[in-house]
Amino acid sequence: MGDTTGIEWTDATWNPIVGCSLVSPGCTHCYAMGDAARRLDGNPKTPHYAGTTQQSKAGPVWTGKLAMASERTLMMPLRRAKPTMYFVNSMGDLFHEDCPDEWIDRVFAVMALCPQHTFQVLTKRAARMRAYFDDQYSRAEA
C-alpha cells in the first residue's frame, strides 16, 4: 500500500522521488528532512536516500540531491485495488527545480492508471508546477 501514516488527512504515503533542498524559512522545520536523516539515508533497504541529507550545526539538512526510487516503488499504486488516498512525495518535492520532467511524467503516468486512488501532491514550488502543466497543455494542443 505504501507507507501507512498517522497523518489524519491521508491513508498512505508514496515516495517515487526523494530528496529536496531548502526553499523558504518554513523548510527549517521540515519533518521529512529529519526523518530521512534518522531512518532512511544510510539504510540498505532505502539506498535511493543515500546522500539526500547531511548534518549541520542545526541538525540534518537536505543536500539538494534527488533520486528516483525503485521501479517497484514507482509502480506500487498499481498493485493496490482498494481505493487509497496517497500523499505523493512526502519525502521530497515532486516539482523541485532539479527534478527532470521525465521523472514527473512517470509519476503522473502511474497516477493516471489508478483512477481508484486519490493522489495528493503538495509543493512549495508552485511556479515550477504551473510551468510543467502549461508545457503539458501546450504539447497536447500541438
A tleap script that builds the chain and sets N, CA, C and O, in Angstrom:
source leaprc.protein.ff14SB
mol = sequence {
  NMET GLY ASP THR THR GLY ILE GLU TRP THR
  ASP ALA THR TRP ASN PRO ILE VAL GLY CYS
  SER LEU VAL SER PRO GLY CYS THR HIE CYS
  TYR ALA MET GLY ASP ALA ALA ARG ARG LEU
  ASP GLY ASN PRO LYS THR PRO HIE TYR ALA
  GLY THR THR GLN GLN SER LYS ALA GLY PRO
  VAL TRP THR GLY LYS LEU ALA MET ALA SER
  GLU ARG THR LEU MET MET PRO LEU ARG ARG
  ALA LYS PRO THR MET TYR PHE VAL ASN SER
  MET GLY ASP LEU PHE HIE GLU ASP CYS PRO
  ASP GLU TRP ILE ASP ARG VAL PHE ALA VAL
  MET ALA LEU CYS PRO GLN HIE THR PHE GLN
  VAL LEU THR LYS ARG ALA ALA ARG MET ARG
  ALA TYR PHE ASP ASP GLN TYR SER ARG ALA
  GLU CALA
}
set mol.1.N position { 0.828 -1.201 0.000 }
set mol.1.CA position { 0.000 0.000 0.000 }
set mol.1.C position { 0.858 1.245 0.000 }
set mol.1.O position { 0.355 2.318 -0.334 }
set mol.2.N position { 2.098 1.160 0.349 }
set mol.2.CA position { 2.905 2.347 0.614 }
set mol.2.C position { 3.062 2.428 2.108 }
set mol.2.O position { 2.561 1.574 2.839 }
set mol.3.N position { 3.746 3.436 2.563 }
set mol.3.CA position { 3.917 3.566 3.996 }
set mol.3.C position { 2.629 4.093 4.605 }
set mol.3.O position { 2.124 5.140 4.200 }
set mol.4.N position { 2.091 3.350 5.595 }
set mol.4.CA position { 0.930 3.873 6.304 }
set mol.4.C position { 1.407 5.055 7.128 }
set mol.4.O position { 2.595 5.192 7.419 }
set mol.5.N position { 0.473 5.893 7.493 }
set mol.5.CA position { 0.859 7.140 8.129 }
set mol.5.C position { -0.119 7.520 9.227 }
set mol.5.O position { -1.284 7.124 9.202 }
set mol.6.N position { 0.356 8.276 10.171 }
set mol.6.CA position { -0.500 8.834 11.205 }
set mol.6.C position { -1.075 10.180 10.795 }
set mol.6.O position { -1.752 10.828 11.593 }
set mol.7.N position { -0.820 10.609 9.576 }
set mol.7.CA position { -1.342 11.889 9.089 }
set mol.7.C position { -2.844 11.729 8.890 }
set mol.7.O position { -3.287 10.857 8.143 }
set mol.8.N position { -3.617 12.563 9.553 }
set mol.8.CA position { -5.078 12.376 9.567 }
set mol.8.C position { -5.744 12.608 8.220 }
set mol.8.O position { -6.846 12.105 7.998 }
set mol.9.N position { -5.123 13.347 7.316 }
set mol.9.CA position { -5.769 13.692 6.051 }
set mol.9.C position { -5.344 12.801 4.896 }
set mol.9.O position { -5.644 13.114 3.744 }
set mol.10.N position { -4.659 11.708 5.167 }
set mol.10.CA position { -4.269 10.790 4.099 }
set mol.10.C position { -4.192 9.372 4.636 }
set mol.10.O position { -4.098 9.167 5.846 }
set mol.11.N position { -4.231 8.390 3.742 }
set mol.11.CA position { -4.151 6.989 4.155 }
set mol.11.C position { -2.729 6.458 4.137 }
set mol.11.O position { -2.339 5.673 5.001 }
set mol.12.N position { -1.953 6.894 3.142 }
set mol.12.CA position { -0.612 6.341 2.955 }
set mol.12.C position { 0.257 7.349 2.226 }
set mol.12.O position { -0.240 8.291 1.609 }
set mol.13.N position { 1.560 7.137 2.306 }
set mol.13.CA position { 2.494 7.951 1.543 }
set mol.13.C position { 3.069 7.117 0.412 }
set mol.13.O position { 3.173 5.894 0.504 }
set mol.14.N position { 3.438 7.808 -0.653 }
set mol.14.CA position { 4.052 7.167 -1.819 }
set mol.14.C position { 5.179 8.084 -2.253 }
set mol.14.O position { 4.947 9.238 -2.613 }
set mol.15.N position { 6.405 7.569 -2.219 }
set mol.15.CA position { 7.588 8.379 -2.468 }
set mol.15.C position { 8.408 7.859 -3.640 }
set mol.15.O position { 9.474 7.276 -3.439 }
set mol.16.N position { 7.926 8.062 -4.863 }
set mol.16.CA position { 8.682 7.605 -6.024 }
set mol.16.C position { 9.935 8.443 -6.286 }
set mol.16.O position { 10.872 7.974 -6.933 }
set mol.17.N position { 9.954 9.672 -5.788 }
set mol.17.CA position { 11.111 10.554 -5.907 }
set mol.17.C position { 11.387 11.098 -4.514 }
set mol.17.O position { 10.467 11.509 -3.807 }
set mol.18.N position { 12.651 11.101 -4.124 }
set mol.18.CA position { 13.007 11.573 -2.787 }
set mol.18.C position { 14.092 12.633 -2.873 }
set mol.18.O position { 14.823 12.723 -3.859 }
set mol.19.N position { 14.178 13.430 -1.819 }
set mol.19.CA position { 15.186 14.467 -1.724 }
set mol.19.C position { 14.596 15.835 -1.951 }
set mol.19.O position { 13.520 15.980 -2.529 }
set mol.20.N position { 15.325 16.850 -1.480 }
set mol.20.CA position { 14.824 18.214 -1.584 }
set mol.20.C position { 15.967 19.174 -1.277 }
set mol.20.O position { 17.110 18.759 -1.086 }
set mol.21.N position { 15.643 20.451 -1.233 }
set mol.21.CA position { 16.565 21.484 -0.765 }
set mol.21.C position { 15.719 22.580 -0.133 }
set mol.21.O position { 14.521 22.691 -0.393 }
set mol.22.N position { 16.362 23.380 0.697 }
set mol.22.CA position { 15.640 24.437 1.407 }
set mol.22.C position { 15.233 25.527 0.427 }
set mol.22.O position { 16.039 25.993 -0.378 }
set mol.23.N position { 13.955 25.929 0.510 }
set mol.23.CA position { 13.440 26.939 -0.421 }
set mol.23.C position { 12.773 28.109 0.311 }
set mol.23.O position { 12.557 29.165 -0.283 }
set mol.24.N position { 12.445 27.930 1.598 }
set mol.24.CA position { 11.804 29.001 2.360 }
set mol.24.C position { 12.148 28.831 3.839 }
set mol.24.O position { 12.641 27.776 4.238 }
set mol.25.N position { 11.897 29.844 4.648 }
set mol.25.CA position { 12.174 29.714 6.084 }
set mol.25.C position { 11.403 28.558 6.736 }
set mol.25.O position { 11.878 27.966 7.705 }
set mol.26.N position { 10.232 28.241 6.215 }
set mol.26.CA position { 9.458 27.128 6.754 }
set mol.26.C position { 10.155 25.789 6.602 }
set mol.26.O position { 9.851 24.847 7.334 }
set mol.27.N position { 11.073 25.693 5.672 }
set mol.27.CA position { 11.791 24.435 5.439 }
set mol.27.C position { 12.668 24.041 6.623 }
set mol.27.O position { 13.022 22.870 6.761 }
set mol.28.N position { 13.024 24.990 7.473 }
set mol.28.CA position { 13.877 24.647 8.611 }
set mol.28.C position { 13.164 23.722 9.587 }
set mol.28.O position { 13.813 23.074 10.409 }
set mol.29.N position { 11.848 23.651 9.509 }
set mol.29.CA position { 11.069 22.778 10.393 }
set mol.29.C position { 10.520 21.557 9.658 }
set mol.29.O position { 9.544 20.956 10.108 }
set mol.30.N position { 11.125 21.188 8.549 }
set mol.30.CA position { 10.650 20.080 7.720 }
set mol.30.C position { 10.840 18.749 8.433 }
set mol.30.O position { 11.969 18.358 8.727 }
set mol.31.N position { 9.743 18.052 8.711 }
set mol.31.CA position { 9.828 16.749 9.376 }
set mol.31.C position { 10.531 15.727 8.488 }
set mol.31.O position { 11.234 14.848 8.987 }
set mol.32.N position { 10.342 15.838 7.167 }
set mol.32.CA position { 10.897 14.847 6.245 }
set mol.32.C position { 12.421 14.874 6.257 }
set mol.32.O position { 13.063 13.830 6.139 }
set mol.33.N position { 12.992 16.045 6.396 }
set mol.33.CA position { 14.438 16.186 6.419 }
set mol.33.C position { 15.032 15.379 7.580 }
set mol.33.O position { 15.999 14.639 7.399 }
set mol.34.N position { 14.455 15.524 8.747 }
set mol.34.CA position { 14.930 14.774 9.912 }
set mol.34.C position { 14.652 13.294 9.794 }
set mol.34.O position { 15.484 12.462 10.157 }
set mol.35.N position { 13.479 12.968 9.284 }
set mol.35.CA position { 13.110 11.559 9.115 }
set mol.35.C position { 14.038 10.868 8.125 }
set mol.35.O position { 14.465 9.736 8.354 }
set mol.36.N position { 14.349 11.549 7.023 }
set mol.36.CA position { 15.260 10.973 6.033 }
set mol.36.C position { 16.631 10.723 6.655 }
set mol.36.O position { 17.243 9.684 6.410 }
set mol.37.N position { 17.111 11.660 7.447 }
set mol.37.CA position { 18.434 11.514 8.069 }
set mol.37.C position { 18.438 10.398 9.110 }
set mol.37.O position { 19.386 9.615 9.169 }
set mol.38.N position { 17.399 10.314 9.926 }
set mol.38.CA position { 17.362 9.331 11.021 }
set mol.38.C position { 17.095 7.906 10.542 }
set mol.38.O position { 17.730 6.966 11.017 }
set mol.39.N position { 16.167 7.740 9.610 }
set mol.39.CA position { 15.701 6.398 9.271 }
set mol.39.C position { 16.115 5.881 7.903 }
set mol.39.O position { 16.206 4.668 7.708 }
set mol.40.N position { 16.366 6.768 6.956 }
set mol.40.CA position { 16.421 6.316 5.565 }
set mol.40.C position { 17.780 6.486 4.892 }
set mol.40.O position { 18.238 5.580 4.196 }
set mol.41.N position { 18.426 7.626 5.088 }
set mol.41.CA position { 19.748 7.850 4.488 }
set mol.41.C position { 20.731 6.914 5.187 }
set mol.41.O position { 20.936 7.023 6.396 }
set mol.42.N position { 21.328 6.016 4.451 }
set mol.42.CA position { 22.244 5.038 5.036 }
set mol.42.C position { 21.608 3.692 5.330 }
set mol.42.O position { 22.299 2.754 5.726 }
set mol.43.N position { 20.293 3.585 5.141 }
set mol.43.CA position { 19.594 2.316 5.361 }
set mol.43.C position { 19.724 1.480 4.088 }
set mol.43.O position { 19.358 1.944 3.009 }
set mol.44.N position { 20.242 0.249 4.200 }
set mol.44.CA position { 20.401 -0.573 2.987 }
set mol.44.C position { 19.078 -0.903 2.286 }
set mol.44.O position { 19.082 -1.249 1.105 }
set mol.45.N position { 17.958 -0.802 2.989 }
set mol.45.CA position { 16.657 -1.064 2.365 }
set mol.45.C position { 16.150 0.134 1.559 }
set mol.45.O position { 15.210 0.001 0.776 }
set mol.46.N position { 16.766 1.298 1.747 }
set mol.46.CA position { 16.351 2.507 1.032 }
set mol.46.C position { 17.580 3.203 0.434 }
set mol.46.O position { 17.880 4.340 0.799 }
set mol.47.N position { 18.285 2.538 -0.472 }
set mol.47.CA position { 19.538 3.106 -0.996 }
set mol.47.C position { 19.358 4.412 -1.767 }
set mol.47.O position { 20.302 5.195 -1.873 }
set mol.48.N position { 18.176 4.660 -2.301 }
set mol.48.CA position { 17.951 5.893 -3.060 }
set mol.48.C position { 17.999 7.146 -2.174 }
set mol.48.O position { 18.114 8.254 -2.697 }
set mol.49.N position { 17.915 6.995 -0.850 }
set mol.49.CA position { 18.021 8.141 0.056 }
set mol.49.C position { 19.468 8.541 0.335 }
set mol.49.O position { 19.711 9.611 0.894 }
set mol.50.N position { 20.431 7.703 -0.045 }
set mol.50.CA position { 21.843 7.972 0.255 }
set mol.50.C position { 22.249 9.344 -0.268 }
set mol.50.O position { 22.072 9.652 -1.447 }
set mol.51.N position { 22.792 10.157 0.624 }
set mol.51.CA position { 23.277 11.479 0.237 }
set mol.51.C position { 22.221 12.554 0.125 }
set mol.51.O position { 22.531 13.666 -0.303 }
set mol.52.N position { 20.975 12.264 0.495 }
set mol.52.CA position { 19.933 13.293 0.396 }
set mol.52.C position { 19.960 14.260 1.575 }
set mol.52.O position { 19.387 15.347 1.500 }
set mol.53.N position { 20.630 13.865 2.674 }
set mol.53.CA position { 20.748 14.760 3.824 }
set mol.53.C position { 22.196 14.805 4.285 }
set mol.53.O position { 23.003 13.933 3.965 }
set mol.54.N position { 22.496 15.838 5.040 }
set mol.54.CA position { 23.797 15.947 5.693 }
set mol.54.C position { 23.593 16.634 7.036 }
set mol.54.O position { 22.599 17.332 7.238 }
set mol.55.N position { 24.520 16.439 7.939 }
set mol.55.CA position { 24.419 17.061 9.259 }
set mol.55.C position { 24.939 18.497 9.207 }
set mol.55.O position { 25.898 18.803 8.499 }
set mol.56.N position { 24.290 19.358 9.965 }
set mol.56.CA position { 24.744 20.738 10.129 }
set mol.56.C position { 24.667 21.055 11.623 }
set mol.56.O position { 24.227 20.223 12.416 }
set mol.57.N position { 25.089 22.241 11.998 }
set mol.57.CA position { 25.021 22.649 13.415 }
set mol.57.C position { 23.585 22.625 13.926 }
set mol.57.O position { 23.342 22.367 15.105 }
set mol.58.N position { 22.637 22.895 13.034 }
set mol.58.CA position { 21.224 22.943 13.411 }
set mol.58.C position { 20.528 21.589 13.282 }
set mol.58.O position { 19.334 21.479 13.560 }
set mol.59.N position { 21.265 20.560 12.862 }
set mol.59.CA position { 20.661 19.242 12.653 }
set mol.59.C position { 20.735 18.875 11.178 }
set mol.59.O position { 21.443 19.522 10.407 }
set mol.60.N position { 20.002 17.834 10.784 }
set mol.60.CA position { 20.070 17.398 9.390 }
set mol.60.C position { 19.442 18.407 8.437 }
set mol.60.O position { 18.447 19.053 8.763 }
set mol.61.N position { 20.040 18.530 7.252 }
set mol.61.CA position { 19.500 19.393 6.202 }
set mol.61.C position { 19.542 18.639 4.874 }
set mol.61.O position { 20.392 17.774 4.663 }
set mol.62.N position { 18.627 18.978 3.998 }
set mol.62.CA position { 18.633 18.417 2.646 }
set mol.62.C position { 19.895 18.871 1.926 }
set mol.62.O position { 20.371 19.983 2.152 }
set mol.63.N position { 20.431 18.034 1.077 }
set mol.63.CA position { 21.616 18.380 0.285 }
set mol.63.C position { 21.259 18.916 -1.094 }
set mol.63.O position { 22.106 19.501 -1.769 }
set mol.64.N position { 20.024 18.724 -1.515 }
set mol.64.CA position { 19.620 19.087 -2.877 }
set mol.64.C position { 19.666 17.898 -3.820 }
set mol.64.O position { 19.223 17.997 -4.964 }
set mol.65.N position { 20.197 16.774 -3.354 }
set mol.65.CA position { 20.240 15.565 -4.182 }
set mol.65.C position { 18.837 14.967 -4.270 }
set mol.65.O position { 18.155 14.818 -3.256 }
set mol.66.N position { 18.415 14.627 -5.476 }
set mol.66.CA position { 17.146 13.941 -5.701 }
set mol.66.C position { 17.450 12.552 -6.239 }
set mol.66.O position { 18.482 12.331 -6.872 }
set mol.67.N position { 16.545 11.624 -5.983 }
set mol.67.CA position { 16.721 10.269 -6.511 }
set mol.67.C position { 15.359 9.660 -6.810 }
set mol.67.O position { 14.373 9.904 -6.114 }
set mol.68.N position { 15.341 8.863 -7.863 }
set mol.68.CA position { 14.143 8.100 -8.220 }
set mol.68.C position { 14.213 6.789 -7.443 }
set mol.68.O position { 15.258 6.140 -7.399 }
set mol.69.N position { 13.116 6.415 -6.845 }
set mol.69.CA position { 13.042 5.143 -6.122 }
set mol.69.C position { 13.031 3.995 -7.127 }
set mol.69.O position { 13.057 4.207 -8.339 }
set mol.70.N position { 12.992 2.802 -6.606 }
set mol.70.CA position { 12.982 1.614 -7.468 }
set mol.70.C position { 11.709 1.560 -8.313 }
set mol.70.O position { 10.708 2.206 -8.005 }
set mol.71.N position { 11.778 0.785 -9.367 }
set mol.71.CA position { 10.610 0.566 -10.230 }
set mol.71.C position { 9.463 -0.024 -9.402 }
set mol.71.O position { 8.297 0.300 -9.627 }
set mol.72.N position { 9.797 -0.874 -8.464 }
set mol.72.CA position { 8.778 -1.476 -7.591 }
set mol.72.C position { 8.029 -0.396 -6.795 }
set mol.72.O position { 6.805 -0.440 -6.675 }
set mol.73.N position { 8.766 0.556 -6.264 }
set mol.73.CA position { 8.136 1.654 -5.528 }
set mol.73.C position { 7.304 2.522 -6.463 }
set mol.73.O position { 6.182 2.900 -6.127 }
set mol.74.N position { 7.845 2.837 -7.629 }
set mol.74.CA position { 7.105 3.650 -8.590 }
set mol.74.C position { 5.772 3.003 -8.950 }
set mol.74.O position { 4.760 3.697 -9.047 }
set mol.75.N position { 5.754 1.722 -9.143 }
set mol.75.CA position { 4.555 1.014 -9.590 }
set mol.75.C position { 3.628 0.574 -8.452 }
set mol.75.O position { 2.579 -0.019 -8.703 }
set mol.76.N position { 4.000 0.855 -7.237 }
set mol.76.CA position { 3.259 0.380 -6.072 }
set mol.76.C position { 1.749 0.663 -6.117 }
set mol.76.O position { 0.980 -0.247 -5.808 }
set mol.77.N position { 1.281 1.852 -6.477 }
set mol.77.CA position { -0.172 2.071 -6.502 }
set mol.77.C position { -0.917 1.162 -7.484 }
set mol.77.O position { -2.103 0.891 -7.299 }
set mol.78.N position { -0.232 0.699 -8.513 }
set mol.78.CA position { -0.862 -0.196 -9.485 }
set mol.78.C position { -1.214 -1.554 -8.882 }
set mol.78.O position { -2.092 -2.255 -9.386 }
set mol.79.N position { -0.532 -1.918 -7.813 }
set mol.79.CA position { -0.760 -3.217 -7.186 }
set mol.79.C position { -1.858 -3.172 -6.125 }
set mol.79.O position { -2.156 -4.193 -5.505 }
set mol.80.N position { -2.455 -2.017 -5.909 }
set mol.80.CA position { -3.483 -1.883 -4.874 }
set mol.80.C position { -4.826 -1.548 -5.520 }
set mol.80.O position { -4.985 -0.507 -6.157 }
set mol.81.N position { -5.785 -2.450 -5.342 }
set mol.81.CA position { -7.119 -2.240 -5.907 }
set mol.81.C position { -7.985 -1.367 -4.993 }
set mol.81.O position { -8.790 -0.571 -5.475 }
set mol.82.N position { -7.820 -1.516 -3.681 }
set mol.82.CA position { -8.648 -0.759 -2.726 }
set mol.82.C position { -8.366 0.735 -2.852 }
set mol.82.O position { -7.208 1.148 -2.799 }
set mol.83.N position { -9.407 1.552 -3.018 }
set mol.83.CA position { -9.199 2.995 -3.115 }
set mol.83.C position { -8.427 3.529 -1.900 }
set mol.83.O position { -8.778 3.270 -0.749 }
set mol.84.N position { -7.388 4.265 -2.195 }
set mol.84.CA position { -6.484 4.772 -1.165 }
set mol.84.C position { -6.164 6.224 -1.476 }
set mol.84.O position { -6.018 6.606 -2.637 }
set mol.85.N position { -6.054 7.036 -0.416 }
set mol.85.CA position { -5.634 8.418 -0.573 }
set mol.85.C position { -4.132 8.471 -0.276 }
set mol.85.O position { -3.704 8.222 0.851 }
set mol.86.N position { -3.339 8.799 -1.304 }
set mol.86.CA position { -1.888 8.844 -1.194 }
set mol.86.C position { -1.374 10.272 -1.099 }
set mol.86.O position { -1.776 11.142 -1.871 }
set mol.87.N position { -0.493 10.500 -0.155 }
set mol.87.CA position { 0.300 11.726 -0.098 }
set mol.87.C position { 1.539 11.435 -0.934 }
set mol.87.O position { 2.383 10.628 -0.545 }
set mol.88.N position { 1.646 12.096 -2.084 }
set mol.88.CA position { 2.723 11.856 -3.040 }
set mol.88.C position { 3.956 12.669 -2.647 }
set mol.88.O position { 3.879 13.878 -2.429 }
set mol.89.N position { 5.074 11.987 -2.565 }
set mol.89.CA position { 6.363 12.607 -2.254 }
set mol.89.C position { 6.351 13.344 -0.920 }
set mol.89.O position { 6.670 14.531 -0.854 }
set mol.90.N position { 5.989 12.649 0.115 }
set mol.90.CA position { 6.068 13.227 1.454 }
set mol.90.C position { 7.517 13.422 1.873 }
set mol.90.O position { 7.792 14.125 2.846 }
set mol.91.N position { 8.453 12.803 1.145 }
set mol.91.CA position { 9.879 12.887 1.475 }
set mol.91.C position { 10.652 13.664 0.409 }
set mol.91.O position { 11.811 13.366 0.120 }
set mol.92.N position { 9.995 14.648 -0.158 }
set mol.92.CA position { 10.630 15.492 -1.161 }
set mol.92.C position { 9.589 16.353 -1.839 }
set mol.92.O position { 8.436 16.405 -1.410 }
set mol.93.N position { 9.996 17.026 -2.896 }
set mol.93.CA position { 9.085 17.889 -3.637 }
set mol.93.C position { 9.107 17.462 -5.097 }
set mol.93.O position { 10.130 17.581 -5.771 }
set mol.94.N position { 7.975 16.965 -5.580 }
set mol.94.CA position { 7.871 16.482 -6.952 }
set mol.94.C position { 8.258 17.561 -7.963 }
set mol.94.O position { 8.734 17.247 -9.054 }
set mol.95.N position { 8.059 18.817 -7.609 }
set mol.95.CA position { 8.334 19.913 -8.540 }
set mol.95.C position { 9.625 20.662 -8.207 }
set mol.95.O position { 9.783 21.831 -8.558 }
set mol.96.N position { 10.538 19.980 -7.530 }
set mol.96.CA position { 11.866 20.551 -7.260 }
set mol.96.C position { 12.494 20.973 -8.585 }
set mol.96.O position { 12.310 20.312 -9.607 }
set mol.97.N position { 13.216 22.052 -8.560 }
set mol.97.CA position { 13.794 22.598 -9.794 }
set mol.97.C position { 14.755 21.636 -10.494 }
set mol.97.O position { 14.966 21.759 -11.700 }
set mol.98.N position { 15.335 20.692 -9.773 }
set mol.98.CA position { 16.251 19.730 -10.389 }
set mol.98.C position { 15.597 18.395 -10.728 }
set mol.98.O position { 16.280 17.468 -11.163 }
set mol.99.N position { 14.300 18.284 -10.538 }
set mol.99.CA position { 13.599 17.038 -10.866 }
set mol.99.C position { 13.300 17.033 -12.364 }
set mol.99.O position { 12.570 17.897 -12.851 }
set mol.100.N position { 13.852 16.077 -13.092 }
set mol.100.CA position { 13.605 16.046 -14.539 }
set mol.100.C position { 12.116 15.855 -14.859 }
set mol.100.O position { 11.408 15.124 -14.165 }
set mol.101.N position { 11.663 16.517 -15.909 }
set mol.101.CA position { 10.274 16.355 -16.340 }
set mol.101.C position { 9.940 14.889 -16.590 }
set mol.101.O position { 8.810 14.460 -16.354 }
set mol.102.N position { 10.910 14.124 -17.065 }
set mol.102.CA position { 10.666 12.701 -17.345 }
set mol.102.C position { 10.281 11.943 -16.083 }
set mol.102.O position { 9.449 11.037 -16.137 }
set mol.103.N position { 10.877 12.301 -14.942 }
set mol.103.CA position { 10.518 11.650 -13.680 }
set mol.103.C position { 9.093 12.013 -13.292 }
set mol.103.O position { 8.309 11.158 -12.879 }
set mol.104.N position { 8.769 13.297 -13.431 }
set mol.104.CA position { 7.413 13.751 -13.105 }
set mol.104.C position { 6.413 13.067 -14.035 }
set mol.104.O position { 5.347 12.638 -13.595 }
set mol.105.N position { 6.754 12.965 -15.309 }
set mol.105.CA position { 5.892 12.278 -16.277 }
set mol.105.C position { 5.598 10.850 -15.825 }
set mol.105.O position { 4.457 10.395 -15.903 }
set mol.106.N position { 6.611 10.154 -15.360 }
set mol.106.CA position { 6.442 8.760 -14.930 }
set mol.106.C position { 5.506 8.667 -13.717 }
set mol.106.O position { 4.668 7.769 -13.641 }
set mol.107.N position { 5.655 9.596 -12.778 }
set mol.107.CA position { 4.789 9.605 -11.597 }
set mol.107.C position { 3.342 9.856 -12.009 }
set mol.107.O position { 2.437 9.164 -11.543 }
set mol.108.N position { 3.114 10.840 -12.880 }
set mol.108.CA position { 1.751 11.139 -13.305 }
set mol.108.C position { 1.168 10.032 -14.181 }
set mol.108.O position { -0.047 9.833 -14.192 }
set mol.109.N position { 2.007 9.316 -14.906 }
set mol.109.CA position { 1.515 8.174 -15.696 }
set mol.109.C position { 0.961 7.099 -14.774 }
set mol.109.O position { -0.097 6.533 -15.050 }
set mol.110.N position { 1.655 6.813 -13.693 }
set mol.110.CA position { 1.152 5.826 -12.727 }
set mol.110.C position { -0.159 6.317 -12.126 }
set mol.110.O position { -1.113 5.548 -12.007 }
set mol.111.N position { -0.214 7.587 -11.747 }
set mol.111.CA position { -1.453 8.124 -11.183 }
set mol.111.C position { -2.605 7.990 -12.174 }
set mol.111.O position { -3.721 7.647 -11.783 }
set mol.112.N position { -2.346 8.257 -13.441 }
set mol.112.CA position { -3.398 8.177 -14.465 }
set mol.112.C position { -3.930 6.760 -14.621 }
set mol.112.O position { -5.088 6.565 -14.991 }
set mol.113.N position { -3.096 5.781 -14.342 }
set mol.113.CA position { -3.507 4.374 -14.467 }
set mol.113.C position { -4.228 3.850 -13.225 }
set mol.113.O position { -4.611 2.681 -13.173 }
set mol.114.N position { -4.409 4.713 -12.230 }
set mol.114.CA position { -5.020 4.295 -10.958 }
set mol.114.C position { -6.196 5.193 -10.580 }
set mol.114.O position { -6.120 5.905 -9.579 }
set mol.115.N position { -7.277 5.176 -11.355 }
set mol.115.CA position { -8.394 6.071 -11.051 }
set mol.115.C position { -9.096 5.761 -9.733 }
set mol.115.O position { -9.857 6.588 -9.231 }
set mol.116.N position { -8.854 4.593 -9.173 }
set mol.116.CA position { -9.472 4.240 -7.895 }
set mol.116.C position { -8.851 5.002 -6.720 }
set mol.116.O position { -9.453 5.088 -5.650 }
set mol.117.N position { -7.662 5.548 -6.913 }
set mol.117.CA position { -6.954 6.235 -5.839 }
set mol.117.C position { -7.100 7.748 -5.961 }
set mol.117.O position { -7.398 8.278 -7.032 }
set mol.118.N position { -6.884 8.427 -4.840 }
set mol.118.CA position { -6.771 9.879 -4.811 }
set mol.118.C position { -5.320 10.194 -4.475 }
set mol.118.O position { -4.773 9.667 -3.506 }
set mol.119.N position { -4.700 11.050 -5.275 }
set mol.119.CA position { -3.302 11.412 -5.071 }
set mol.119.C position { -3.213 12.875 -4.672 }
set mol.119.O position { -3.714 13.754 -5.373 }
set mol.120.N position { -2.577 13.124 -3.551 }
set mol.120.CA position { -2.397 14.477 -3.048 }
set mol.120.C position { -0.948 14.887 -3.291 }
set mol.120.O position { -0.021 14.277 -2.758 }
set mol.121.N position { -0.764 15.928 -4.103 }
set mol.121.CA position { 0.577 16.412 -4.417 }
set mol.121.C position { 0.723 17.797 -3.810 }
set mol.121.O position { 0.033 18.735 -4.212 }
set mol.122.N position { 1.622 17.924 -2.841 }
set mol.122.CA position { 1.899 19.209 -2.218 }
set mol.122.C position { 3.252 19.691 -2.708 }
set mol.122.O position { 4.162 18.889 -2.919 }
set mol.123.N position { 3.387 20.996 -2.888 }
set mol.123.CA position { 4.660 21.561 -3.346 }
set mol.123.C position { 4.851 22.951 -2.772 }
set mol.123.O position { 3.885 23.669 -2.516 }
set mol.124.N position { 6.101 23.320 -2.574 }
set mol.124.CA position { 6.457 24.706 -2.251 }
set mol.124.C position { 6.933 25.408 -3.512 }
set mol.124.O position { 7.348 26.566 -3.465 }
set mol.125.N position { 6.873 24.712 -4.634 }
set mol.125.CA position { 7.378 25.245 -5.896 }
set mol.125.C position { 6.230 25.362 -6.911 }
set mol.125.O position { 6.226 24.710 -7.955 }
set mol.126.N position { 5.273 26.203 -6.570 }
set mol.126.CA position { 4.071 26.350 -7.398 }
set mol.126.C position { 4.401 26.866 -8.797 }
set mol.126.O position { 3.745 26.473 -9.762 }
set mol.127.N position { 5.390 27.726 -8.925 }
set mol.127.CA position { 5.744 28.251 -10.250 }
set mol.127.C position { 6.256 27.128 -11.147 }
set mol.127.O position { 5.925 27.087 -12.332 }
set mol.128.N position { 7.047 26.231 -10.605 }
set mol.128.CA position { 7.540 25.098 -11.402 }
set mol.128.C position { 6.379 24.181 -11.781 }
set mol.128.O position { 6.311 23.691 -12.909 }
set mol.129.N position { 5.474 23.952 -10.843 }
set mol.129.CA position { 4.315 23.107 -11.129 }
set mol.129.C position { 3.485 23.731 -12.255 }
set mol.129.O position { 3.072 23.031 -13.179 }
set mol.130.N position { 3.243 25.025 -12.184 }
set mol.130.CA position { 2.462 25.720 -13.216 }
set mol.130.C position { 3.146 25.612 -14.575 }
set mol.130.O position { 2.498 25.342 -15.587 }
set mol.131.N position { 4.466 25.827 -14.587 }
set mol.131.CA position { 5.218 25.736 -15.842 }
set mol.131.C position { 5.153 24.323 -16.411 }
set mol.131.O position { 5.025 24.149 -17.623 }
set mol.132.N position { 5.238 23.321 -15.555 }
set mol.132.CA position { 5.161 21.937 -16.011 }
set mol.132.C position { 3.808 21.670 -16.677 }
set mol.132.O position { 3.755 21.105 -17.770 }
set mol.133.N position { 2.726 22.073 -16.025 }
set mol.133.CA position { 1.394 21.820 -16.586 }
set mol.133.C position { 1.112 22.691 -17.812 }
set mol.133.O position { 0.437 22.243 -18.738 }
set mol.134.N position { 1.613 23.917 -17.832 }
set mol.134.CA position { 1.461 24.749 -19.032 }
set mol.134.C position { 2.145 24.082 -20.214 }
set mol.134.O position { 1.607 24.078 -21.321 }
set mol.135.N position { 3.335 23.515 -19.988 }
set mol.135.CA position { 4.076 22.834 -21.049 }
set mol.135.C position { 3.316 21.590 -21.514 }
set mol.135.O position { 3.242 21.324 -22.714 }
set mol.136.N position { 2.757 20.835 -20.582 }
set mol.136.CA position { 1.982 19.644 -20.943 }
set mol.136.C position { 0.772 20.036 -21.787 }
set mol.136.O position { 0.456 19.370 -22.772 }
set mol.137.N position { 0.094 21.122 -21.397 }
set mol.137.CA position { -1.076 21.587 -22.121 }
set mol.137.C position { -0.682 22.048 -23.536 }
set mol.137.O position { -1.379 21.764 -24.510 }
set mol.138.N position { 0.437 22.759 -23.626 }
set mol.138.CA position { 0.915 23.240 -24.938 }
set mol.138.C position { 1.238 22.063 -25.859 }
set mol.138.O position { 0.905 22.096 -27.044 }
set mol.139.N position { 1.877 21.037 -25.331 }
set mol.139.CA position { 2.213 19.869 -26.144 }
set mol.139.C position { 0.958 19.127 -26.599 }
set mol.139.O position { 0.914 18.593 -27.707 }
set mol.140.N position { -0.059 19.097 -25.740 }
set mol.140.CA position { -1.307 18.401 -26.089 }
set mol.140.C position { -2.045 19.128 -27.207 }
set mol.140.O position { -2.702 18.494 -28.032 }
set mol.141.N position { -1.941 20.448 -27.236 }
set mol.141.CA position { -2.627 21.233 -28.261 }
set mol.141.C position { -1.925 21.139 -29.621 }
set mol.141.O position { -2.551 21.298 -30.669 }
set mol.142.N position { -0.624 20.880 -29.582 }
set mol.142.CA position { 0.158 20.863 -30.839 }
set mol.142.C position { -0.163 19.677 -31.724 }
set mol.142.O position { 0.415 19.537 -32.802 }
savepdb mol mol.pdb
quit
